[in-house]
Amino acid sequence: MKRRSWVLLVVAAATMLVAGAGAGPASAASRPTFNVFAAASLYKAFPAMVPAFKAKYPQYRNYRVQFNFLGTDTLVAQIELGAPADLFAGASIKYGTQLNKDGFLTGLPRLFCQNTLCVIRPAGDTNVLTLNDLTKSGVMIAIGNASVPIGTYTQTVLTNMTNSGDFGASYSNNVMANVVATVANVNMVTALVKLDQVDAGFVYVSDCKAANWGLRTKAVTAITISGKYQSNPWPTYPIGVVKTSKHIAMAKAFIHFAMSAKGQSILKAYGFRAMPYPVITQTTGVSPTSGTAGSSVTITGSNFYTTGTVKFVDAGGAATAATTTAWGQTSITATVPALAPGTYTVTVTADGRTSPPNRSGQFTVTP
């Protein structure tokens, strides 16, 4: 029978996280320190980037890169209270937007990767083998609390699974009835599962990979959650320069590296996904599909971020920007620009990425 030593385990997990967040020998104290405040789920991938980053930018080889890995909400609170951060990397778009809106970043953060959720169980535990087993009597589950991204994404996934009809109308309620630990970040969920204190936990795919990294025998086993139950957009990670940073050039270089082919390959190795292009829903993503110049059109899809540009492109490739009156992560309202009658391709550009031809829309301007 599993022990309910939640408090000790959670405190231990948090302590290990802080102690391992870039501490170095005493001689390192004289070196300049670059402080990275990053979501807990990045605790393996980001340190793995440092050697390659310094090789790419040798001017920073003498810098001590110190990481602070915590729940994104806690990181934001620390930065807003004046903590000495140079770089912020969170696990939810809304927190990057909040920091920028409140004046704590040098500009709107970039989106550099995505993640997906899965359920993990102790490798030798057979109490939970499928997603349906999460509702069995006596099963013990750990999740993130509602204030951190992993907790919010977990609730979204459970709602989507319930609404799908694939698991029954009471699925979410039955799973939540088996939750015995609600913790402050995803690393704590992983720790409880890895130490066999619970039967299952909702984490990111990257956390499952990190939990087994370097082990001959797996510590945890993943139960896949289908893409149709994931959040829309998938968990998306913003990265930005903290306005009070003393090392702004280095912060910008780190962001550039994280979004480069090398940085993305490291993230992929640790279970993250590359940030995708904006996607307009096919067939129904542009509504209405025709109208006069000056009329309103709604564009639906995913990966629209929080700002960008909508363009109407003619057959010759000439693009005309439209005025947008509302912009959300999955829905945009735009005004059809003054164009000659004809059929145009509608594209969305967000964070420097433009919807590809096969995932853009069509609109016919009428006389």
Sine and cosine of phi, psi and omega as CSV:
sin_phi,cos_phi,sin_psi,cos_psi,sin_omega,cos_omega
0.00,0.00,0.66,-0.76,-0.06,-1.00
-0.97,0.25,0.57,-0.82,0.02,-1.00
-1.00,0.07,0.56,-0.83,-0.03,-1.00
-0.98,-0.18,0.78,0.62,-0.03,-1.00
-1.00,0.02,0.80,0.60,-0.13,-0.99
-0.87,0.50,-0.74,0.67,-0.13,-0.99
-0.88,0.47,-0.74,0.67,-0.01,-1.00
-0.87,0.49,-0.68,0.74,-0.04,-1.00
-0.93,0.38,-0.68,0.73,-0.02,-1.00
-0.90,0.43,-0.68,0.73,0.04,-1.00
-0.89,0.45,-0.67,0.74,0.01,-1.00
-0.89,0.46,-0.67,0.74,0.00,-1.00
-0.89,0.46,-0.68,0.73,-0.01,-1.00
-0.91,0.41,-0.63,0.77,-0.01,-1.00
-0.90,0.43,-0.71,0.71,0.01,-1.00
-0.88,0.48,-0.59,0.81,-0.03,-1.00
-0.90,0.44,-0.73,0.69,-0.02,-1.00
-0.94,0.34,-0.67,0.74,-0.04,-1.00
-0.89,0.45,-0.51,0.86,-0.04,-1.00
-1.00,-0.09,0.18,0.98,-0.11,-0.99
-1.00,-0.02,0.77,0.64,0.13,-0.99
0.98,-0.22,0.18,0.98,0.03,-1.00
-0.90,0.44,0.58,-0.81,-0.03,-1.00
-0.63,-0.78,-0.04,-1.00,-0.01,-1.00
-0.91,0.41,0.30,-0.96,-0.05,-1.00
-0.86,0.51,-0.53,0.85,-0.02,-1.00
-0.91,0.43,-0.31,0.95,-0.01,-1.00
-0.96,0.28,-0.23,0.97,-0.09,-1.00
-0.88,0.47,-0.48,0.88,-0.04,-1.00
-0.99,0.13,-0.15,0.99,-0.01,-1.00
-1.00,0.08,0.50,-0.87,0.08,-1.00
-0.90,0.44,0.61,-0.79,-0.05,-1.00
-0.93,-0.37,0.74,-0.67,0.05,-1.00
-0.95,-0.32,0.92,-0.40,-0.12,-0.99
-0.99,-0.11,0.88,-0.48,0.00,-1.00
-0.94,-0.33,0.88,-0.47,0.06,-1.00
-0.99,-0.15,0.95,-0.31,-0.15,-0.99
-0.76,-0.66,0.51,-0.86,0.04,-1.00
-0.82,0.57,0.58,-0.81,-0.08,-1.00
-0.82,0.57,-0.53,0.85,-0.05,-1.00
-0.93,0.36,-0.18,0.98,0.00,-1.00
-1.00,-0.07,0.17,0.99,-0.19,-0.98
-0.93,0.38,-0.30,0.95,0.09,-1.00
-0.99,-0.14,-0.70,0.72,-0.13,-0.99
-0.93,0.38,-0.70,0.72,-0.08,-1.00
-0.91,0.41,-0.73,0.68,0.06,-1.00
-0.86,0.50,-0.54,0.84,0.02,-1.00
-0.92,0.40,-0.38,0.93,0.01,-1.00
-0.98,0.22,-0.42,0.91,-0.18,-0.98
-0.85,0.53,-0.75,0.66,-0.01,-1.00
-0.85,0.52,-0.70,0.71,0.00,-1.00
-0.93,0.37,-0.59,0.81,0.05,-1.00
-0.89,0.46,-0.72,0.70,-0.02,-1.00
-0.93,0.36,-0.52,0.86,0.07,-1.00
-0.92,0.38,-0.59,0.81,0.02,-1.00
-0.96,0.28,-0.59,0.80,-0.03,-1.00
-0.84,-0.55,0.98,0.21,-0.09,-1.00
-0.87,0.49,-0.31,0.95,0.02,-1.00
-0.91,0.41,-0.23,0.97,-0.02,-1.00
-0.94,-0.33,0.23,0.97,-0.05,-1.00
-0.88,0.47,-0.49,0.87,-0.04,-1.00
-1.00,0.09,-0.09,1.00,-0.03,-1.00
-0.98,0.20,0.61,-0.79,0.12,-0.99
-1.00,-0.06,0.90,-0.43,0.01,-1.00
-1.00,-0.01,0.91,-0.41,-0.02,-1.00
-0.94,-0.35,0.77,-0.64,-0.05,-1.00
-0.96,-0.27,0.60,-0.80,0.12,-0.99
-0.85,-0.53,0.99,-0.17,-0.06,-1.00
-0.98,-0.20,0.92,-0.39,0.00,-1.00
-0.53,-0.85,0.03,-1.00,0.13,-0.99
-0.87,0.50,0.60,-0.80,-0.10,-1.00
-0.86,0.51,-0.61,0.79,0.01,-1.00
-0.89,0.46,-0.61,0.80,0.03,-1.00
-0.93,0.36,-0.65,0.76,0.04,-1.00
-0.86,0.50,-0.71,0.71,0.00,-1.00
-0.87,0.48,-0.70,0.71,0.01,-1.00
-0.87,0.48,-0.67,0.75,0.00,-1.00
-0.90,0.44,-0.70,0.72,0.00,-1.00
-0.90,0.45,-0.67,0.74,-0.02,-1.00
-0.94,0.34,-0.30,0.95,0.07,-1.00
-1.00,-0.05,0.05,1.00,0.10,-0.99
0.98,-0.17,0.24,0.97,0.03,-1.00
-0.87,0.49,0.57,-0.82,-0.08,-1.00
-0.98,0.22,0.98,0.22,0.00,-1.00
-0.97,-0.23,0.59,-0.81,0.10,-1.00
-0.97,-0.24,-0.57,0.82,-0.09,-1.00
-0.68,-0.73,0.66,-0.75,0.06,-1.00
-0.89,-0.45,0.73,-0.68,0.09,-1.00
-0.66,-0.75,0.94,-0.34,-0.07,-1.00
-0.95,-0.30,0.00,-1.00,-0.03,-1.00
-0.93,-0.38,0.29,0.96,0.00,-1.00
-0.45,-0.89,0.73,-0.68,-0.01,-1.00
-0.83,0.56,-0.63,0.77,-0.14,-0.99
-0.89,0.46,-0.53,0.85,-0.03,-1.00
-0.97,0.26,-0.58,0.81,0.10,-0.99
-0.90,0.43,-0.65,0.76,0.04,-1.00
-0.89,0.45,-0.66,0.75,0.00,-1.00
-0.89,0.46,-0.73,0.68,0.00,-1.00
-0.87,0.50,-0.67,0.74,0.00,-1.00
-0.92,0.40,-0.69,0.72,0.00,-1.00
-0.88,0.47,-0.59,0.81,-0.02,-1.00
-0.99,0.13,-0.01,1.00,0.10,-1.00
1.00,0.07,0.38,0.93,-0.05,-1.00
-0.98,-0.20,-0.07,1.00,0.06,-1.00
-0.88,-0.47,0.32,-0.95,-0.01,-1.00
-0.98,0.21,-0.16,0.99,0.01,-1.00
0.11,-0.99,0.05,-1.00,-0.01,-1.00
-0.86,0.51,0.78,-0.62,-0.05,-1.00
-0.92,0.38,0.41,-0.91,0.08,-1.00
-1.00,0.09,0.39,-0.92,0.10,-1.00
-0.98,-0.21,0.87,-0.50,-0.17,-0.99
-0.90,-0.43,-0.23,0.97,0.08,-1.00
-0.21,-0.98,0.16,-0.99,0.08,-1.00
-0.74,-0.67,0.13,-0.99,0.00,-1.00
-0.59,-0.81,0.13,-0.99,0.14,-0.99
-0.69,-0.72,0.33,-0.94,-0.01,-1.00
-1.00,-0.08,0.46,-0.89,0.15,-0.99
-0.56,-0.83,0.13,-0.99,0.14,-0.99
-0.95,-0.31,0.72,-0.70,0.09,-1.00
-0.91,-0.41,0.46,-0.89,0.06,-1.00
-0.70,-0.71,0.40,-0.91,0.10,-1.00
-0.85,0.53,0.67,-0.74,-0.13,-0.99
-0.83,0.55,-0.55,0.84,-0.04,-1.00
-1.00,-0.10,0.10,0.99,-0.06,-1.00
-1.00,-0.09,0.77,-0.64,-0.02,-1.00
-0.94,-0.34,0.18,0.98,-0.01,-1.00
-0.93,0.37,-0.53,0.85,-0.01,-1.00
-0.80,-0.60,0.95,-0.32,0.02,-1.00
-0.92,-0.40,-0.35,0.94,0.00,-1.00
-0.69,-0.72,0.20,-0.98,0.04,-1.00
-0.90,0.43,-0.51,0.86,0.05,-1.00
-0.91,0.40,-0.47,0.88,-0.02,-1.00
-0.93,0.37,-0.25,0.97,0.00,-1.00
-0.91,0.42,-0.30,0.96,-0.02,-1.00
-0.99,-0.12,-0.02,1.00,-0.04,-1.00
-0.91,0.41,0.55,-0.83,0.03,-1.00
-0.89,0.46,0.71,-0.70,0.06,-1.00
1.00,0.00,-0.17,0.99,0.03,-1.00
-0.95,0.32,0.64,-0.77,0.00,-1.00
-0.91,-0.42,0.79,-0.61,-0.12,-0.99
-0.82,-0.57,0.58,-0.81,0.11,-0.99
-0.90,-0.43,0.64,-0.77,0.04,-1.00
-0.64,-0.77,0.23,-0.97,0.11,-0.99
-0.99,0.17,0.44,-0.90,0.00,-1.00
-0.97,0.26,0.20,-0.98,-0.16,-0.99
-0.92,0.40,-0.27,0.96,-0.06,-1.00
-1.00,0.02,-0.20,0.98,-0.02,-1.00
-0.96,-0.28,0.46,-0.89,-0.05,-1.00
-0.80,0.59,-0.68,0.73,-0.04,-1.00
-0.88,0.47,-0.55,0.84,0.05,-1.00
-0.93,0.36,-0.68,0.73,0.03,-1.00
-0.90,0.43,-0.71,0.71,0.01,-1.00
-0.90,0.44,-0.60,0.80,0.03,-1.00
-0.88,0.48,-0.70,0.71,0.01,-1.00
-0.91,0.42,-0.60,0.80,0.04,-1.00
-0.90,0.44,-0.70,0.71,0.02,-1.00
-0.88,0.47,-0.70,0.71,0.00,-1.00
-0.89,0.45,-0.65,0.76,0.04,-1.00
-0.90,0.44,-0.69,0.72,0.00,-1.00
-0.90,0.44,-0.63,0.77,0.02,-1.00
-0.91,0.42,-0.65,0.76,0.00,-1.00
-0.93,0.38,-0.72,0.70,-0.03,-1.00
-0.93,0.37,-0.36,0.93,-0.01,-1.00
-0.93,0.37,-0.40,0.92,-0.07,-1.00
0.99,0.14,-0.02,1.00,-0.05,-1.00
-0.99,0.17,-0.31,0.95,-0.09,-1.00
-0.83,-0.56,0.02,1.00,-0.01,-1.00
0.99,-0.17,0.46,-0.89,-0.11,-0.99
-0.93,0.37,-0.32,0.95,-0.04,-1.00
-0.96,-0.29,0.24,0.97,-0.13,-0.99
-0.84,0.55,-0.80,0.60,-0.05,-1.00
-0.86,0.51,-0.71,0.71,0.00,-1.00
-0.89,0.46,-0.64,0.76,-0.02,-1.00
-0.94,0.35,-0.61,0.79,0.06,-1.00
-0.92,0.40,-0.73,0.68,-0.03,-1.00
-0.89,0.46,-0.47,0.88,0.04,-1.00
-0.91,0.41,-0.35,0.94,0.01,-1.00
-0.99,-0.13,0.05,1.00,0.02,-1.00
-0.97,0.23,0.85,-0.53,-0.02,-1.00
-0.91,-0.42,-0.13,0.99,0.02,-1.00
-0.58,-0.81,0.85,-0.53,0.08,-1.00
-0.88,-0.48,0.92,-0.40,-0.23,-0.97
-0.86,-0.51,0.08,-1.00,-0.22,-0.97
-1.00,0.07,-0.22,0.98,0.08,-1.00
-0.32,-0.95,0.21,-0.98,-0.12,-0.99
-0.93,0.38,-0.48,0.88,0.02,-1.00
-0.90,0.43,-0.52,0.85,0.03,-1.00
-0.94,0.33,-0.60,0.80,0.09,-1.00
-0.88,0.48,-0.74,0.68,-0.01,-1.00
-0.87,0.49,-0.65,0.76,-0.01,-1.00
-0.88,0.47,-0.68,0.74,0.00,-1.00
-0.89,0.45,-0.63,0.78,0.03,-1.00
-0.95,0.30,-0.71,0.70,-0.06,-1.00
-0.88,0.47,-0.56,0.83,0.01,-1.00
-1.00,0.01,0.15,0.99,0.08,-1.00
0.87,0.49,0.59,0.81,0.05,-1.00
-1.00,-0.03,-0.31,0.95,0.09,-1.00
-0.69,-0.72,0.27,-0.96,-0.01,-1.00
-0.99,0.14,-0.43,0.90,-0.07,-1.00
-0.29,-0.96,0.35,-0.94,0.06,-1.00
-0.47,-0.88,0.52,-0.85,0.07,-1.00
-1.00,-0.01,0.87,-0.48,-0.02,-1.00
-0.65,-0.76,0.03,-1.00,0.13,-0.99
-0.99,0.14,0.42,-0.91,0.07,-1.00
-0.84,0.55,-0.61,0.80,0.01,-1.00
-0.89,0.47,-0.52,0.86,0.00,-1.00
-0.95,0.31,-0.56,0.83,0.08,-1.00
-0.89,0.46,-0.70,0.71,0.00,-1.00
-0.90,0.43,-0.68,0.74,-0.01,-1.00
-0.90,0.43,-0.60,0.80,-0.03,-1.00
-0.90,0.43,-0.48,0.88,-0.03,-1.00
-0.98,-0.20,0.02,1.00,-0.12,-0.99
-0.89,0.46,0.81,-0.59,0.08,-1.00
0.98,0.19,0.03,1.00,-0.02,-1.00
-1.00,-0.09,0.67,-0.74,0.07,-1.00
-0.95,0.33,-0.58,0.81,0.03,-1.00
-0.90,-0.43,0.79,-0.62,-0.04,-1.00
-0.86,0.50,0.65,-0.76,0.07,-1.00
-1.00,0.03,-0.55,0.84,0.00,-1.00
-0.72,-0.70,0.39,-0.92,0.05,-1.00
-0.84,-0.54,0.67,-0.74,-0.04,-1.00
-1.00,-0.04,0.59,-0.81,0.19,-0.98
-0.92,-0.40,0.89,-0.46,-0.12,-0.99
-0.94,0.35,0.63,-0.77,0.14,-0.99
-0.94,-0.33,0.87,-0.50,-0.07,-1.00
-0.84,0.55,0.50,-0.86,0.01,-1.00
-0.85,0.53,-0.48,0.88,-0.05,-1.00
-0.94,0.33,-0.25,0.97,0.04,-1.00
-0.98,-0.18,-0.11,0.99,-0.04,-1.00
-0.96,0.27,0.23,-0.97,0.03,-1.00
-0.94,0.35,0.37,-0.93,0.07,-1.00
-0.82,-0.58,0.95,-0.32,0.03,1.00
-0.97,0.25,0.20,-0.98,0.11,-0.99
-0.87,0.49,0.30,-0.95,0.07,-1.00
-0.75,0.67,0.85,-0.52,-0.16,-0.99
-0.84,-0.54,0.71,-0.71,-0.16,-0.99
-0.96,-0.28,0.89,-0.46,0.09,-1.00
-1.00,-0.03,0.48,-0.88,0.04,-1.00
-0.65,-0.76,0.73,-0.68,-0.07,-1.00
-0.48,-0.88,0.29,-0.96,0.00,-1.00
-1.00,0.01,0.80,-0.61,0.04,-1.00
-0.96,0.28,0.75,-0.66,-0.14,-0.99
-0.87,0.50,-0.53,0.84,-0.04,-1.00
-1.00,0.06,0.09,1.00,-0.02,-1.00
-0.86,0.52,0.62,-0.79,0.10,-0.99
-1.00,-0.04,-0.02,1.00,-0.06,-1.00
-0.73,-0.68,0.81,0.58,-0.09,-1.00
-0.88,0.47,-0.65,0.76,0.00,-1.00
-0.89,0.47,-0.63,0.77,0.02,-1.00
-0.93,0.36,-0.62,0.78,0.03,-1.00
-0.89,0.47,-0.68,0.73,0.03,-1.00
-0.90,0.43,-0.62,0.79,0.02,-1.00
-0.91,0.41,-0.64,0.77,0.01,-1.00
-0.91,0.42,-0.65,0.76,0.04,-1.00
-0.89,0.46,-0.71,0.71,0.02,-1.00
-0.86,0.51,-0.66,0.75,0.01,-1.00
-0.92,0.40,-0.68,0.73,-0.01,-1.00
-0.87,0.50,-0.51,0.86,-0.03,-1.00
-1.00,-0.08,-0.04,1.00,0.02,-1.00
-0.98,0.19,0.17,-0.99,0.01,-1.00
-0.86,0.52,-0.65,0.76,0.00,-1.00
-0.92,0.40,-0.72,0.69,0.02,-1.00
-0.88,0.47,-0.67,0.74,0.00,-1.00
-0.91,0.41,-0.56,0.83,0.01,-1.00
-0.92,0.38,-0.58,0.81,0.05,-1.00
-0.93,0.38,-0.69,0.72,0.05,-1.00
-0.87,0.50,-0.68,0.73,0.01,-1.00
-0.88,0.48,-0.64,0.77,0.00,-1.00
-0.87,0.49,-0.47,0.88,-0.01,-1.00
-0.99,-0.16,0.26,0.97,0.15,-0.99
0.99,-0.12,0.02,1.00,0.02,-1.00
-1.00,0.09,0.28,-0.96,0.03,-1.00
-0.91,-0.41,0.55,-0.83,0.05,-1.00
-0.90,0.44,0.55,-0.84,0.05,-1.00
-0.91,0.41,0.87,-0.50,-0.07,-1.00
-0.99,0.17,0.19,-0.98,0.08,-1.00
-0.97,0.24,0.38,-0.92,0.13,-0.99
-0.85,0.53,0.59,-0.80,-0.03,-1.00
-0.78,-0.62,0.81,-0.59,0.10,-1.00
-1.00,-0.08,0.77,-0.64,-0.01,-1.00
-0.84,0.54,0.79,-0.61,-0.05,-1.00
-0.93,0.36,0.56,-0.83,0.03,-1.00
0.96,0.29,-0.78,0.63,-0.10,-1.00
-0.95,-0.33,0.08,1.00,-0.12,-0.99
-0.97,0.25,-0.28,0.96,0.07,-1.00
-0.86,-0.51,0.87,-0.50,-0.07,-1.00
-0.61,-0.79,0.80,-0.60,-0.08,1.00
-0.94,0.33,0.10,-0.99,-0.03,-1.00
-1.00,-0.03,-0.07,1.00,0.04,-1.00
-0.46,-0.89,0.36,-0.93,0.01,-1.00
0.22,-0.97,0.08,-1.00,-0.03,-1.00
-1.00,0.08,0.30,-0.95,0.12,-0.99
-0.86,0.52,0.68,-0.73,-0.03,-1.00
1.00,-0.08,-0.19,0.98,0.02,-1.00
-0.99,0.17,0.24,-0.97,-0.04,-1.00
-0.99,-0.12,0.60,-0.80,0.02,-1.00
-0.69,-0.72,0.62,-0.79,0.02,-1.00
-0.95,-0.31,0.75,-0.66,-0.02,-1.00
-0.90,-0.43,0.83,-0.56,-0.01,-1.00
-0.88,-0.48,0.49,-0.87,-0.01,-1.00
0.19,-0.98,-0.67,-0.75,-0.02,-1.00
-0.49,-0.87,0.24,-0.97,0.03,-1.00
0.89,0.46,0.58,0.81,0.01,-1.00
-1.00,0.07,-0.16,0.99,-0.02,-1.00
0.87,0.50,-0.58,-0.81,-0.07,-1.00
-0.88,-0.47,-0.09,1.00,0.04,-1.00
-0.29,-0.96,0.29,-0.96,0.00,-1.00
0.27,-0.96,-0.46,-0.89,-0.06,-1.00
-0.67,-0.74,0.67,-0.74,0.14,-0.99
-0.96,-0.29,0.74,-0.67,0.01,-1.00
-0.78,-0.62,0.53,-0.85,0.11,-0.99
-0.96,-0.29,0.87,-0.50,-0.12,-0.99
-0.93,-0.38,0.81,-0.59,-0.01,-1.00
-0.99,0.11,0.02,-1.00,-0.08,-1.00
-0.88,0.47,-0.42,0.91,0.00,-1.00
-1.00,0.03,-0.03,1.00,0.02,-1.00
1.00,-0.08,-0.03,1.00,0.04,-1.00
-0.95,0.30,0.78,-0.63,-0.08,-1.00
-0.93,-0.37,0.67,-0.74,0.05,-1.00
-0.85,-0.53,0.81,-0.58,-0.01,-1.00
-0.96,0.27,0.62,-0.79,0.05,-1.00
-0.98,-0.20,0.46,-0.89,0.11,-0.99
-0.98,0.18,0.76,-0.65,0.03,-1.00
-0.97,-0.24,0.68,-0.74,-0.02,-1.00
-0.95,-0.30,-0.25,0.97,0.06,-1.00
-0.44,-0.90,0.66,-0.75,-0.04,-1.00
-0.65,-0.76,0.88,-0.48,0.07,-1.00
-0.80,-0.60,0.10,-0.99,-0.05,-1.00
-0.91,0.40,-0.42,0.91,-0.03,-1.00
-0.80,-0.60,0.00,1.00,-0.05,-1.00
-0.50,-0.87,0.70,-0.72,0.01,-1.00
-0.75,-0.66,0.65,-0.76,0.13,-0.99
-0.92,-0.38,0.79,-0.61,-0.06,-1.00
-0.73,-0.68,0.34,-0.94,0.07,-1.00
-0.97,-0.23,0.78,-0.62,-0.01,-1.00
-0.89,0.46,0.82,-0.58,-0.03,-1.00
-0.95,0.32,0.19,-0.98,0.00,-1.00
-0.95,0.30,0.98,-0.19,-0.06,-1.00
-0.74,-0.67,0.42,-0.91,0.08,-1.00
-0.94,0.35,0.48,-0.88,0.04,-1.00
-0.81,0.58,0.63,-0.78,-0.01,-1.00
0.45,-0.89,0.06,-1.00,-0.01,-1.00
-0.99,-0.17,0.74,-0.68,-0.07,-1.00
-0.82,-0.57,0.50,-0.87,0.13,-0.99
-1.00,0.04,0.76,-0.65,0.00,-1.00
-0.99,-0.16,0.82,-0.57,0.01,-1.00
-0.86,-0.51,0.42,-0.91,0.09,-1.00
-0.85,-0.53,0.78,-0.62,0.09,-1.00
-0.92,-0.40,0.82,-0.57,0.03,-1.00
-0.65,-0.76,0.74,-0.67,0.00,-1.00
0.78,0.62,0.65,0.76,0.07,-1.00
0.99,0.16,0.05,1.00,-0.01,-1.00
-0.91,-0.42,0.70,-0.72,-0.03,-1.00
-0.92,-0.39,0.66,-0.75,0.00,-1.00
-0.82,0.57,0.75,-0.66,-0.02,-1.00
-0.93,0.37,0.33,-0.94,-0.06,-1.00
-0.80,0.60,-0.63,0.78,-0.05,-1.00
-0.99,0.16,-0.06,1.00,0.05,-1.00
-0.79,-0.61,0.48,0.88,0.12,-0.99
-0.97,-0.26,-0.11,-0.99,-0.05,-1.00
-0.85,-0.53,0.00,-1.00,0.01,-1.00
-0.77,-0.64,0.62,-0.78,0.06,-1.00
-0.58,-0.82,0.70,-0.71,0.01,-1.00
-0.96,-0.28,0.87,-0.50,0.06,-1.00
-1.00,0.09,0.83,-0.55,-0.02,-1.00
-0.99,-0.17,0.36,-0.93,-0.01,-1.00
-0.88,0.48,0.00,0.00,0.00,0.00
